[in-house]
Amino acid sequence: MAGYDDRDGKIWMDGTLVDWRDANVHILSHALHYASSVFEGERCYDGKIFLSRKHSERLHKSGDLMDMKIPYSVDEIEAAKQAVLDANNLSNAYVRVVAFRGAGEDMGVASSRNPVRMAVAAWEWGNYYGDAKMKGAKLDIAKWKRPSPETIPTAAKAAGLYMICTMSKHAAEAKGCSDALFMDYRGYVAEATGANVFFVKDGEVHTPDPDAILNGLTRQTVIGMLEERGVKVHVRHIMPEELEGFEQCWLTGSAAEVTPVGQIGDYNFEVGALTREIAQGYEALVRA
């Protein structure tokens, strides 16, 4: 398969559709050196992006948290995403929107004189964890910790927050795992490298309090699905030793969708009835 820089198609950049191979930025773009970038990952199902507007609104929120005002309105972002889907003739796709500080007058840490740029790309992308959606993903436990919100705006979907995710996923894949589970700076169970986590015990669901992690849109959707089904959801701090007592586990994210987990470190989980019900229910919901 061709690399992501060498494909046919169109990418929206700063208000214009350009050829895929020409969607380039200067090497002195601030974001490349200082991670001044925020983004959204979204999935389009049968021609409709699930929770599209909420994603665009969150991009604005992330930009505000990063002191980086997005130069396009939510309506303009929505139109850009649709233009990309239409230009590439895609009805089922992954959509990536990224806003970043480009090259300009500043090349130190400060960059207030540099333009904030934005791009939108879309491509076909299958299951994020491959066949794990059927048999359950295998997760490593990361050596890194999710940071305190006093050190970085953890509510932003910001590029810099993913540095330790890349490192942890590489380490996990080297061990034959699909992903890694983080603890947070206090030692509580946090999230995977790009997905929130849920556990089941005695018919009730437990999920980490998002006070130091991203409160994912898929996470919020799944909590709503569970509550509609009358399932008790405990949003709370979870200690690592509690993993031994949980019966089922799944991950949620726009890319991951709802993916069952079969193993985290030395702890095993069944792909049980509730996990399958939520996975199937989510699949129906996004295509409704």
N, C-alpha and C positions, 0 to 999 in steps of 0.2 A: 504494500500500500504506500502511496506517495506521502511524503512528509506534509505537515500542515502548512508549510510555506510554498508548496509546489502542487497546486491543484487548480482545476478550472472552476470558474464561478465568480461571484461578486461579493465584495465586502463593503459595508457602509462605513465611510470615514469622514467625520466632520461635515456631514451634510450631503455627501456625494457618494454614489456607488462607484467603486473602482474595481478593476480587475484583481482577482485574488492575489496574483503574484506581485502586484504593484502596491499592495497594502502594507507599506513600510514606514518606519519612523527613523529619525536620526539617532546615531549612536550616543549622542549627548542628551537624549531625552532624560529628564529628571527622574522619571519613574524607574528607568533601568538601573540607576545608581542608588536611589533612596527609597524605593518601594512606594512612591506616591501614586498609588493606583487602587481603585475600587472596582468591583465587578459583580455581575450577576450571571448565574448559570440557570437556564430555563429549558423546559421541554415543550415541544409543540406536538400535539396529538391530533391527527386528522384535520390539520389546518388551523388549529386553535392552540395558542400558548396557554398552558395552565397557570392561572394566577398571574397573568402577564402584567397587569397594572400594578399589583402589589410588588412585583419584582422591580418595576420602574420606580415606584415610590421608595422602595428600600435603597435603590441606588442613590437617590437624592439624599436619603438619611445618612448613608455611609459617607457620601461626599461632605455633608455638613460636619459629621463627626471628625473627618480628616482635614477640616479647614480647607476644603477644596470644592468650591461651588460648581455644580454641574451646569454647563452652559446651555443645556437643552431642557425644555419642559417635559413633564411626564407624557403629555400628548405627542410631543415630537419624538420622544424615545419609542413610544408605541408605534408611531408611523414608520420609524426607521426599521424596527424589527419586522414589520409586515413587508416593507420594501425588500428586505434581504430574503425573506422566505419566498416572495413572488419572483425575485430576480433569479433565484437558484432552483425554482420549481420544486420546493420542498413542502410537504404536508406533515411529515413525521420527522422531527429533527431536534437536535440540541442547539440552543441559541446562547451565544456568549456576548454580553454587553460589557465593555470595559471603558472606564474613564480614567484618564491619567494626566499627570503634568508632563508636558512635552518639552522640547528644547526651546530656549529663550535667552533672556539676558542674564539669568541666574544659573550658576553651576556649582553652588555650594549647598549646604543643608537647606537654607532658606530659598524659596522659589516663588515668591508672590508675584514676580513680574513675568513668570512663564505661563503660557496658555494652558488651560485645561482642555484636553482633547477627548474625543469619544469615538469608539468604533463598535460595530455590530457585525458578528459573523454567525453563520449557522451551517451545520453539517449533519449528516446521518450518523447516529451513534447508538449502538445496541446496549445491552445490559451492562451497567457499569462494573459489576462484579462477575460477568460471564455467567456460568452455570450455577453460581452460588444462589441465584434466585430460586432454584429448585431444591438444592441439597443443603444450603446453609453455608455462609461464608466462614472462613477461619481467620481469626484476628490474633495478632501479637499484642502485647502490652508495651506501649511506647516508654522509652526511658525519659523522654521529655515531658514537661508539664505545661498545661494550658496556663497562660499568664494571668496575673491579677488585673482587673479593670482599672486599677490605679497606675498600671504601667503602660497600657495601650488601650484604645477604645475597642473593647472586645465585642461590642454590639455592631461594629462595622464589618462589612464583608470586604476586608482590605487585604491586598496582596501580601503585605508583610506578615500577617498572621499565619500564612500558609508555609512559611519557610520550614518550621519544624514538622509540618505535615509531610512535606516532600521527603525530608530526612527519615521520618518515622515509617513512611510507606515503603521507601527503599529498603530499610532494615527488615520490615515485615516480609516483603516479597522475597528477600534473600533467605528467609526461613520457610518459604513455601506458603506464606499466608497471603490473604487478599488485602488486608488493611491492618491498622493498629488502633487500639483504644487508648485514649489519653486519660490520665488523672489531671485534676486541676492543681493550682499552686498550693491548695490546702490539703490535697490528698484525696479529694472526693472524685468519684467517677465523673468524667466530663463528656466526651464525645469521641467519635472516630475522626480520621483525618479530613473527611469531607462529608460527614453525616452525623446526625443525632442518633441516640441509642435509647431503646425501650426494653424493659424486662417484664416478665410475667411470673407471678407467684400466687397460687391458690385462686386463680381466676381474676386477679386484680393486676393492674399495670403500674409499673414504677418507672419514672424517667427523671433524669437529673434536672434540678432547678437551673434555668439558663441565666444565672446571675454572673457568670464569667465566660459564657460561650454564646455563640450565635443562636438566637431563638428562631430556628429554621421555619420557613413557610410550610414545608411538608410536615414538619413536626407539629405545627399548630393544626394543620388539616387533620392529621391522624388522631390527635387528642380529641378533636371535634367528632370524628367518626366513632371513636370509642365511647364517648359520652352519649352520643345518639343511640348506641347499642346498650346503654345502661351499664357499661363496664366502669368500675371505679378506677380513676387515674390518680396516682400519688405523684405529685411534682415535688421533689425533695432532694436533699443531699443524700447520696448513696456512697457507702464505704466500700472499698475494694473487696473486703472479706465477705460482703453480702453476695458476691457473684456466685458463690458455691450453692446458695439456697434458691436461686432463680431457676425456673423450669424452661422458659422460652426467652428468646431475645431476637430483636430485629433492629435494623438501621433504617433511617429515613433521610431523604435528601432529594432535591430536584433531579440530580443525576442518578443517585442510588435508588430512587423511588422507595419502595418498601422491600428491603432485602433481608430474608431470614439469616440468622447467625447460628452456626452449629458449634462453634468453639471460640473461646477467648482465653488465651494462655492455656492453663491446665483445666479450665472449666468447660464443661460440655452442656449443650442445650438441645432440646428436641425442636424440630420444626412442627410445632403443634397446631391444633385446630384454630386457635385465636390468631396466631401468626399468619396462617394461610387465609383466614377470613379477611383480615385487614389488608393483606397483599392483594387479594382478589377484589376487595371492595375499592381499594385505591385505584386499581387498574380500570375498574368500571367508571369511577368518578371522573378521572381525567379525560375519559372519552365520552362523557355524557353530553 
